[in-house]
Amino acid sequence: MADELRRLEAAHDVRIGAYAVDTVTGRAVSYRGNETFPSLSTFKAMVCAAVLDKARHVEAGLMEKVLHWKAGDEVANSPVTAGQGEKGMTVADLCHAAITRSDNTAGNLLLQQIGGPRGMTHYYRSLGDPISRLDRWEPELNDWKPGERRDTTTPAAMGRDLARTSLGGALVPADRDRLNSWLRATVTGGERIRAGLPQDWTVGDKTGTTDAYGSAHDIAVAWPQSGHPVILAIYTNHTTADAAVDNAVIAQTASTLARGLGTQAP
């Protein structure tokens, strides 16, 4: 597997970080899994998990709470929330927007519910993740360059976080199901992990993208037609600042990871 990913890196002038685990057997495969990458919008899956947890244990009714905001609070890449501040949206609908459409204003509004970037980092720590961190809001957190420590994670750390929230015991079953329903409804990842796995697999994912160094990521929970659920976390960036995003690299990496786990893949 490592040789195949090294060849893929060389062919596309890209750095790949990859982690996958069979959540029943515990078998895991990794390539640069402990190297640091910008988390970008993959954090939005975790902020929704944190909000679900808060609603369950601290603030009953939080998911049905309607939030309002001013036009000046809206930031770039907000296809769902744009112009909706006066009408408002429920926290649950904001989670749907943040995960399925990667809406940035929704991401910021959800961060406000858990104490901002510091609260996001605290939630990572509550999951047993000592690495992932969030320091800034959208869209500033996408301003990344090699060596930047702010707003970073590793494929292995985020993969384990996704496993704990989507399939493990970090959330109660009803909240876990709700998170997975949002992940399955994502519309931004069709050319990434989903494209690299068999069509009969059920996949829920959360993407992350920035123009800086052509960085493109995807984290996913996947249910094969037969077999055990699998978690995949793939992070990529190029070596030049103005490089274009390459979705095909993520799809090919997903196929390689699935084969590495011994599951059927094209």
N, C-alpha and C positions, 0 to 999 in steps of 0.2 A: 504493500500500500504506500509506504513512504517513497519508494522509487517512482511510483506512478505520479504522486503529487509533486515530487521534485521536477519531474519532466514537464508537468503542467505549469508549474511556476516559471520554468525556463522558457517555455513556449510563449507565455503571455506576459512575461516581465512583471510578475505579480508575486506578492507574499500571501500565502494561504495559512490560516490557522483553522484547524478542524478538530472536532471532538464528537464522538457518537457513543451511545451506550444502550445496550439492551436492558430495559428497566426491570426485567424479571430475573435474568441470569446474572446481571451485573457486569457482563463482558463489555469492555470499552476499547475503543481505538482512538488514537490521537495523533495529530501532526501539528507541531508548534502549538499544542494545546495550552501551554502555560506561558505563551508569549502575549504581550499586551497589545490590545487594539482599542480604538475608540468604540464605545458602546453604541453611539449614534441612537437611532430610534428603537433599537432592540430593548432599551430600558422600558419602553411603554408597556410591554407585556408584564414586566415586574411591578411597575407603578400600579397597574390595574389589580395585580395580585395583592399588593399592599393595601389598596383601597378596599377590596373585598374583605381582607382580614380585619381591617379597622371597623368596617360596617358590622361584621359578625361579632366582634368582641368588645368594641369600645363605643361605637355610635350607631345604634340601631336606627334604621331608616335612612342612612347615608346614601345608599344607592338610588333612592327615590327622590332625594333632595334636588331641587331645581337651582342651578347656579346661573347667575347673570354676570355679564361683563360689558365693558365699554369697547367701542370700536378701536380705541388706542391700545387695548390689550391684545388685539389680534396680531398674529405674526405670520410670516410667510408659510406657505404650504399648509393651509387650513381649509381644505375643500368642504368640510362639513360645518364647521363652526362659523365661517365667515358670514357676517351680517345677522347672526342669530343671537347676539348678546342681550338685546332687549327682551326678546321672547324667552330666552333661556333654554337650557337643556338639563336633563337629569344627569346625575353622576354616572348612572349605568349607560346612558346614551353617549356620554363623553368617552367612556371606556370603549364602547363599540367603535366610535370614530377614531380614537387614538390607535387602536389595534388594527382595525380593518382598512383604514384609509391613511394611517400614520399622520393624523391631524395634529399639527404642532400646538395650536392654541389649546386643544383638548388636553394634550400632554401637560402643558403648563398648569391648567386649571386643576388637573388631577394631582399634580405635584403639590399644589397649594393645600390639598386636603390632608397630606401626610407630613407637612413640615418642610416642603421644598426639597432641593437637592440633598441637604443634610438628612432629611427624613428618609429619602430614597437610600442613601448609604446605610442608614441605621437598619432599614429593612433587609438589605443585603446581609448585614452582620447577623440579623436574627435568623437568617436561613443557614448560617454557618459558613458564609462566604466572606473571607477576610480580604479579598482582593478588589472586587468590583466597587466602583465609587461613582458618584455623581456630584459635580461641583457647580455646574452652571445650568441655566434654563435654555429652553428652545428660543431661538435657533443657535445661540452662541456655543452650545455644547458640540456643535458640528465643526467648529473651527479647530481642526486637528492637524498636527504635523508630527513626523517621527520624533520620538523622544518626549512627547507630551504625556504627562501623567494624569492630568485632569480628565474626568469623564471617561474612564477606561475600564476595561474588563479583560478577561481571557476567555477563549472558547470553552475551556474546561470548566471554569467558574460559572459562566453563564449557562452552560449546558446542565450543570448540576442544579443551578437555581431553577431552571425550567422543569427539570425532572421533579424537584421537590414540590413545585407549585401546581404543575399540570397533572401529575400522576402520583405524587407522594403524599405525605401527611401534613404539609405546610398549610393547606386549606382544607376545610371540611368538604365532604363529597359534593354538596350542592354548589358551593363556590368554585370548586375545581371544575365541575361540569360547565359552569357559566363561563369561566375563563377559556376553557377549551372550545366552547361554542363561538366565542369571539375570534379565537385563533383560526378555527376552520373557515370562518367567513372572510378572512383576509383576502383582499383583491390586489395587493401590491407585489405578491411573491410568485406569480405564475411561472416566471422564467427562471426561478432560482431553485431552491430545494425541491419544490413540487415537480419541476421539469426533469429532475434527475432520478426520480423514484418511479416505480411502476404505476401505471394509471389507476390500477385497482386498489392502491393504498389510499387511506384517508389521512390527509395531512392538514395540520394547523400550524401556521407560522407567523413570525413577525420579522419584518425586514428593517434594515437600517442603511441609509445612503447619504453620502456627501460628495460634493465635487472635489474636495481636497484629496489629492492622491488617488482619485478614482476609487475611494473606499466604498465597498458594498458588502453587506452582511445579511445573514438570514439564520434564524433559530427556529426549530420546528419540533413538534411532537408528531410522530407518524405511526399509524396503525396498519400493519400489513393485512392483507386479506386473510392470511393465516399466520400465526406466530405471535411474537411478543411486541408490545409497543416499544418504539425506538425514539430516542432523543438525538437530534443533530444540531450542532452549532458550528456555523461556518463564517469566518471573518476574513476579508481580503482587503489589501491595499496595494497600489502600484508604487513604483520607486520614483516616479516623476510627479510633480505637483499638479500638472494639468492633464493627467491621464484620464481616459474615459472609463466609466464603469463597465465591467465585463460580467454580465449575468451568466454566460455560458460556463465560466470557470466555477461558479458556485454549483451549477447543475452537475457538472462533471465530478466535482468533489463529492457531492451528495451520493452519486452512484458509486464512487470509490469507497466511501465510508460504509455504505450498505453491504457491498461485497466483503469489505473487511470484517464486518460483523457476522458474515456468513448468511445474510439474508438475501433473498432473490432480488436482483436489480438488473436493469437492462445493460 
